[in-house]
């Protein structure tokens, strides 16, 4: 079994916050892949299902962000999982909005949810970093992450979440490249190359035949052209 964890804060007050993008990612995966209804367990909300051939438990800790590791540690002990079985989806200030990176192990970079994860399960788990951008000043960060996404964010946010859901089976099977490609197809789809058999622009007029040009039209064609 694998454990996918989304970081966020519980309750409707925080549901649209930038800090809750980890919750949003798991909710989209659960909806799109027919996971079981959410239920309360391990100090969080859980849902079980399959991604490809892998059995996956989705977990949204309800302990608030800075205590997320408590919930994750409890679930890991119950299922006898190791940190390598865990993937955490979380907001990332150091990535532009809509960007995504996958990272194995490493530091917490001051993220309260990751700091709690480090305290309870160590650092050897996989992270899916979901870019929300930076407000520009350190003193604005707390307000920024606890604000709802703006209306202007909805298009890229929806593309990102759809891409995560599309690629989730690849992530569960350990194919990070195919997972990231699936996300890229949603967030940065390739431009269609339209081949035009006529090299001239659509509105460009064809040149009129000159008076001295040889007219090789048949008599019937000449008659039809007169009445056009």
C-alpha positions in Angstrom: 0.0 0.0 0.0 1.0 3.6 -0.7 0.1 6.6 1.4 -0.7 9.9 -0.5 -0.9 12.8 2.0 -2.4 16.2 1.2 -1.4 19.1 3.5 -3.9 21.8 4.5 -6.1 23.0 7.3 -9.5 21.5 8.1 -12.8 23.3 7.9 -14.7 25.4 5.3 -13.0 28.5 6.5 -9.7 27.3 5.0 -10.9 25.1 2.1 -10.2 27.7 -0.6 -6.8 28.8 0.8 -3.6 28.6 -1.1 -2.2 26.6 1.8 -4.9 23.9 1.1 -3.8 23.0 -2.4 -2.6 19.7 -1.1 -6.1 18.8 0.1 -7.5 20.0 -3.3 -5.1 17.7 -5.2 -6.2 14.6 -3.2 -9.9 15.5 -3.6 -9.6 15.6 -7.4 -7.8 12.3 -7.4 -10.4 10.7 -5.3 -13.3 12.0 -7.4 -11.8 11.1 -10.7 -10.6 7.6 -9.8 -13.6 6.3 -8.0 -12.1 6.1 -4.5 -14.3 5.2 -1.5 -16.1 8.0 0.4 -14.0 9.9 2.8 -14.2 8.8 6.5 -12.5 9.9 9.7 -9.5 8.0 10.9 -5.9 8.6 12.0 -6.8 12.2 13.1 -7.7 12.9 9.5 -10.0 12.1 6.6 -9.1 9.0 4.6 -10.2 7.4 1.3 -9.1 4.1 -0.2 -8.8 3.1 -3.8 -6.5 2.0 -6.6 -4.3 3.9 -9.0 -3.2 1.6 -11.7 -2.2 -1.6 -10.0 -1.4 0.0 -6.7 -3.6 0.2 -3.7 -3.5 3.8 -2.3 -4.7 5.4 0.9 -5.4 9.1 0.6 -5.0 11.1 3.9 -6.0 14.7 4.7 -4.8 15.4 8.3 -7.3 17.3 10.4 -4.7 18.3 13.0 -4.0 21.7 11.3 -1.0 22.2 9.2 1.7 22.5 11.9 0.7 19.1 13.4 0.2 17.2 10.2 3.0 14.6 11.1 0.9 13.2 14.0 -1.8 12.0 11.6 0.6 10.7 9.1 2.7 8.8 11.7 -0.4 7.1 13.1 -1.5 5.9 9.6 2.0 4.6 8.8 2.2 2.7 12.1 -1.2 1.1 11.5 -0.3 -0.1 8.0 3.4 -0.8 8.8 4.5 1.6 6.1 8.0 3.2 5.7 8.7 6.8 4.7 9.5 5.7 1.2 5.8 4.6 0.8 4.6 8.2 1.5 4.1 11.0 -1.0 3.1 14.4 0.4 1.3 17.1 -1.8 2.0 20.6 -0.5 2.0 24.3 -1.4 5.3 25.7 -2.6 6.1 29.4 -2.3 9.3 29.1 -4.4 7.6 27.8 -7.5 5.5 30.0 -9.8 1.8 29.5 -9.7 0.8 26.3 -11.6 4.3 24.8 -11.6 5.0 21.4 -10.1 8.1 19.5 -9.0 8.6 16.1 -7.5 11.4 15.7 -4.9 12.5 12.8 -2.8 13.7 13.6 0.7 15.5 16.8 1.7 14.8 19.7 4.1 11.5 21.3 5.0 12.5 24.9 3.9 10.4 26.4 6.7 7.1 24.8 5.7 5.2 24.1 8.9 3.5 21.0 7.5 6.8 19.5 6.3 8.5 20.4 9.6 5.9 18.4 11.4 6.4 15.5 9.0 10.1 15.6 9.6 9.5 15.4 13.4 7.3 12.4 13.2 8.5 10.3 10.2 11.9 11.7 9.2 12.7 13.2 5.8 12.9 10.2 3.5 9.5 10.7 1.9 8.5 11.9 -1.5 7.1 15.4 -2.0 5.0 16.9 -4.8 5.6 20.6 -4.6 2.7 22.7 -6.0 3.6 26.2 -6.9 1.5 29.0 -5.5 4.0 31.8 -6.0 5.5 34.2 -3.5 3.9 37.5 -2.3 7.3 39.2 -2.7 8.0 40.0 1.0 8.6 37.6 3.9 6.3 39.5 6.2 3.4 38.9 3.8 3.8 35.1 3.5 1.4 34.1 6.3 -1.4 36.3 4.9 -0.7 35.0 1.4 -0.9 31.3 2.1 -4.1 31.8 4.2 -5.9 33.7 1.5 -8.2 32.0 -1.0 -7.1 31.6 -4.5 -8.2 34.6 -6.6 -10.7 34.2 -9.5 -7.9 34.8 -11.9 -6.1 31.7 -10.5 -8.9 29.3 -11.3 -8.0 28.4 -14.8 -4.4 27.4 -14.0 -5.4 25.8 -10.7 -8.0 23.6 -12.5 -5.5 22.6 -15.2 -2.9 21.7 -12.5 -5.3 19.6 -10.5 -6.6 17.8 -13.6 -3.0 17.1 -14.6 -2.2 15.6 -11.2 -5.3 13.4 -11.4 -4.4 12.3 -15.0 -0.9 11.4 -13.9 -1.6 9.9 -10.5 -1.5 6.2 -11.7 2.0 6.9 -13.0 3.1 8.5 -9.8 1.8 5.5 -7.8 3.8 3.1 -10.1 6.9 5.2 -9.5 7.2 6.7 -12.9 7.8 10.3 -12.0 8.6 11.4 -15.6 5.3 10.2 -17.0 3.5 11.8 -14.1 5.1 15.1 -14.8 4.4 14.8 -18.5 0.7 14.2 -17.8 0.7 17.4 -15.7 2.5 19.3 -18.5 -0.1 18.2 -21.0 -2.7 20.0 -19.0 -0.7 23.1 -17.9 1.3 23.7 -21.0 -0.3 21.7 -23.9 1.7 21.6 -27.1 0.7 24.1 -29.8 -1.1 22.5 -32.7 0.8 22.8 -35.9 -1.6 23.7 -38.6 -0.3 22.8 -42.1 -1.7 25.0 -44.8 -1.5 23.5 -48.3 -2.0 27.0 -49.8 1.1 29.1 -48.9 -0.8 32.3 -49.4 -2.6 34.0 -46.6 -6.4 33.3 -46.5 -7.3 36.8 -47.3 -4.7 37.4 -49.9 -6.2 37.9 -53.3 -5.0 35.9 -56.3 -3.4 38.1 -58.9 -5.6 38.9 -61.9 -4.4 37.6 -65.2 -2.7 40.2 -67.3 -4.3 41.3 -70.6 -1.5 39.9 -72.6 -1.5 36.6 -70.8 -2.4 33.6 -72.9 -6.0 32.5 -72.2 -6.2 28.7 -72.3 -9.8 28.5 -71.1 -12.3 26.5 -73.1 -15.3 28.2 -74.7 -17.6 26.7 -72.0 -15.3 28.0 -69.2 -15.3 31.5 -70.8 -19.1 31.5 -71.0 -19.4 30.4 -67.4 -16.9 33.0 -66.2 -19.0 35.8 -67.9 -22.0 35.0 -65.7 -20.1 34.7 -62.3 
